[in-house]
Amino acid sequence: WNCLSPPLRPAMAGMDSTPLHPYPGEQANSFTESILENSPSEAEPPLPVDAPGVRFSWRTFFAFAGPGWLMSLAYLDPGNLESDLQQGAYTNYSILWILLLAHILGLILQTMAARLGAVTNKDLAETCRERYGPTTSRILFVMTYIAIIGADIQEVVGSGLAMKVLFGIPLWVGCLITGCDTFTFMLVHYFGSRFLELLIFVLVLIMCVCFVGNFAHSPPPAGDLLYGTFVPTIPDAYVISPMVATIGAVIMPHNLYLHSSLVKSRTLDRSSSENLRQANKYFFADSTLALSFSFFINLCLVSVFATGFFSKDCAKLDTGAGSTSYACLPLTEVPSGGGSGSCQYGPEQATGQCYDVGLETAAAALGGLFPHTQLPKILFALGVLAAGQASTMTGTFAGQYVFQGFVKLRLKIWQQTLLTRSVALVPAMIVAVIDASSPSVANSLGNWLNTLQSIQLPFALLPLLHFTSMPEVMGRFSNQWGYQVICWSVAVLLLGINVYLMVSFVQSLDAGALGWVIFAILGFGYLALVVTIIKRDLYQFYCFITCKKRALRASEMDKPALQMRASG
């Protein structure tokens, strides 16, 4: 691959060691300015360097730790939690291995994003602006910001639903409160990135306590849980749609932009390859630990709803859109005339009805599963509230970095929050108003938004693969051949999933020939953008294949001459 690349610049060209502020904004001169600019009061101290022969130091690890935990919140946002509970309720434990695989793939991609920021001192958005044309960069900016707004809608609605359960307030009031309370995080952020990272860690612990508490309250069969996690199986066709939804929901596109910028908060000596190698090692350890916590929390939620609400009879029912989306819920939680057949749910095999489940109905379903205590219902709602509040910071900072990188526009953090929240609140409030008469709307919204995130993912994934595979960008830290094979295989898999999602969506609309024509036009534009992003990589792959073929033909033609020489 390297022989096909243009002449390289100096390996570490442009990779300076200038310390950056942990998060966007310049140093402020007063308390008020600091809050509005969202700048910490003092710069990050220099990072320790391991002595020769030290393979791992906890002191050094804690100095690098932090960005991975903020990044991991995207794996625990309300959209992911809804995907988890649906996976358990619709497929039992059978595709837990898909959840594990999605987190492993996410770790690979997040590691590449962190390496890009650490080595080049530029995040993914900045690199896209500098190395793609203006039109391509603008389209990528729009696509990424759509993904950020979509995630923000899920966070607002999810937090609103949690407040509705905990405090009995209407959903629209909860959405309105959530839309405003993000500004409180600016007060914490004023004291420095470390205080914000500590708050994020506390919120993750709250989620862990809540969902593990429910897990302990309704423990699954250990054998089934381990088998579903480590043995890949596809027991029936009804698991296909949840499998696709799980992969699409776990890996968030804007999170790759976010992580590549978060690691710049650590002061690195980029003139030293050894220091960069150490930074990459500890950023990887930070991401691994954070995503391990994330996987465990997601696993607990899947298990609770698999134990309580899975019914094979319900799972095999067709919703009419070609995908399964029914669980067995208590009779008290199914609207009159809304069920689709009788079933048995829970360890005691009580009689229920087949119905769809999501964040809107999950807490009430847990209340019906455990009628003698409200603790599981409260723990679930508290965990969702913590997830919604924590993941708002992911979208806020991602939006800031995307604006700053693509547009070179440095918005104040309160302006960025106001922009994303204002756009996200409109559909969230519409859903809240409709929800009063049609409670299933919030569940449908979550499915649509997870699909949207999956469709937008290539516009973060492909540029990331493209740049981290370029020696002139990454120097000696560019992706090696074997790593490239794995990562491009992941990209092809995700593109295939997107094709499946888009075809299923068009089929569910039943729009006839007109729908397929519109789909073909949009699909052509989608494919054209994908090719534009990776055209250099496609050309290199073409050259690689043709060079191999020419070399093979040349060797075949030379065989007789070589044989004659050998015999002579």
Salt bridges, closest charged atoms under 4 A:
GLU26 OE2 - ARG410 NH2 3.64
GLU37 OE2 - LYS412 NZ 3.82
GLU44 OE2 - ARG194 NE 3.45
GLU44 OE2 - ARG266 NH1 3.97
ASP123 OD2 - LYS264 NZ 3.77
GLU126 OE1 - LYS264 NZ 2.91
GLU130 OE1 - LYS122 NZ 2.96
GLU130 OE2 - ARG129 NH2 3.77
ASP152 OD2 - ARG421 NE 2.74
GLU197 OE1 - ARG194 NH1 3.54
GLU197 OE1 - ARG266 NH2 3.31
ASP236 OD2 - LYS316 NZ 3.58
GLU274 OE1 - ARG277 NH1 3.13
GLU360 OE2 - LYS164 NZ 3.39
ASP435 OD2 - LYS164 NZ 3.34
GLU472 OE2 - ARG536 NH1 2.65
ASP537 OD2 - HIS466 ND1 2.48
GLU556 OE2 - LYS559 NZ 3.51
